Amino acid sequence: MANFICPNCSNRLTSSERTAGFGTRPKSCPKCGFGFLFELLDDYYPAPTAA
């Protein structure tokens, strides 16, 4: 299971696919529409509301 984070809005999501379908386009953020997401090796970042 891969963990992704958006560099624009800090939205995190978990997905089993690195690309949507069989295309070569990288995943984009479903919340803000930013063009790509960073894949995290481990989901060790605290949630935005955990303060």
GROMACS elastic network, one bead per residue, 0.5 to 0.9 nm:
[ bonds ]
;  ai    aj funct       b0    kb
    1    14     6  0.68107   500
    1    15     6  0.60154   500
    1    17     6  0.80070   500
    2    13     6  0.85602   500
    2    14     6  0.57679   500
    2    15     6  0.54358   500
    2    16     6  0.57925   500
    2    17     6  0.74242   500
    2    18     6  0.74563   500
    2    39     6  0.68880   500
    2    40     6  0.72648   500
    2    41     6  0.76609   500
    2    42     6  0.83685   500
    2    43     6  0.88699   500
    3    12     6  0.72735   500
    3    13     6  0.59937   500
    3    15     6  0.64841   500
    3    16     6  0.86059   500
    3    38     6  0.84379   500
    3    39     6  0.57490   500
    3    40     6  0.53411   500
    3    41     6  0.72108   500
    3    42     6  0.70499   500
    3    43     6  0.62236   500
    4    11     6  0.83122   500
    4    12     6  0.56642   500
    4    13     6  0.53930   500
    4    14     6  0.61898   500
    4    15     6  0.76937   500
    4    37     6  0.59627   500
    4    38     6  0.54432   500
    4    40     6  0.56849   500
    4    41     6  0.89390   500
    4    43     6  0.83993   500
    5     8     6  0.88962   500
    5     9     6  0.85842   500
    5    10     6  0.59100   500
    5    11     6  0.56705   500
    5    13     6  0.65614   500
    5    14     6  0.89214   500
    5    29     6  0.83657   500
    5    37     6  0.56106   500
    5    38     6  0.53435   500
    5    39     6  0.65253   500
    5    40     6  0.71510   500
    6     9     6  0.58168   500
    6    11     6  0.52841   500
    6    12     6  0.65193   500
    6    13     6  0.87200   500
    6    28     6  0.81667   500
    6    29     6  0.62278   500
    6    32     6  0.87365   500
    6    34     6  0.73712   500
    6    36     6  0.71888   500
    6    38     6  0.63504   500
    7    10     6  0.56227   500
    7    11     6  0.80399   500
    7    34     6  0.82535   500
    7    36     6  0.83006   500
    7    37     6  0.68046   500
    7    38     6  0.71765   500
    8    11     6  0.81037   500
    8    29     6  0.88321   500
    8    32     6  0.78213   500
    8    34     6  0.67016   500
    8    37     6  0.89836   500
    9    12     6  0.89983   500
    9    29     6  0.87116   500
    9    31     6  0.80539   500
    9    32     6  0.68759   500
    9    34     6  0.84476   500
   10    48     6  0.81121   500
   11    29     6  0.76252   500
   11    30     6  0.87927   500
   11    31     6  0.71690   500
   11    32     6  0.85693   500
   11    48     6  0.87772   500
   12    29     6  0.89078   500
   12    47     6  0.85971   500
   13    29     6  0.89139   500
   15    18     6  0.72870   500
   17    20     6  0.67163   500
   17    21     6  0.81619   500
   17    27     6  0.88958   500
   18    26     6  0.71838   500
   18    27     6  0.67152   500
   18    39     6  0.85856   500
   19    22     6  0.69320   500
   19    23     6  0.67003   500
   19    24     6  0.67678   500
   19    25     6  0.65012   500
   19    26     6  0.54572   500
   19    27     6  0.56052   500
   20    23     6  0.64865   500
   20    24     6  0.82590   500
   20    25     6  0.74497   500
   20    26     6  0.74554   500
   20    27     6  0.64437   500
   21    24     6  0.86617   500
   22    25     6  0.88348   500
   23    26     6  0.82998   500
   25    28     6  0.86271   500
   25    36     6  0.88646   500
   26    35     6  0.78119   500
   26    36     6  0.59699   500
   26    37     6  0.76110   500
   27    30     6  0.88721   500
   27    35     6  0.74124   500
   27    36     6  0.55396   500
   27    37     6  0.61405   500
   28    31     6  0.89705   500
   28    32     6  0.87372   500
   28    33     6  0.61229   500
   28    34     6  0.57419   500
   28    37     6  0.59222   500
   29    32     6  0.58180   500
   29    34     6  0.52458   500
   29    35     6  0.68141   500
   29    36     6  0.66076   500
   29    37     6  0.65265   500
   30    33     6  0.55849   500
   30    34     6  0.80208   500
   31    34     6  0.82557   500
   33    36     6  0.85276   500
   34    37     6  0.77801   500
   39    42     6  0.88459   500
   40    43     6  0.62704   500
   40    44     6  0.85790   500
   41    44     6  0.88044   500
   42    45     6  0.84268   500
   43    46     6  0.83372   500
   45    48     6  0.87631   500
   46    49     6  0.81331   500
   46    50     6  0.62585   500
   46    51     6  0.85264   500
   47    50     6  0.52670   500
   47    51     6  0.84118   500
   48    51     6  0.75665   500
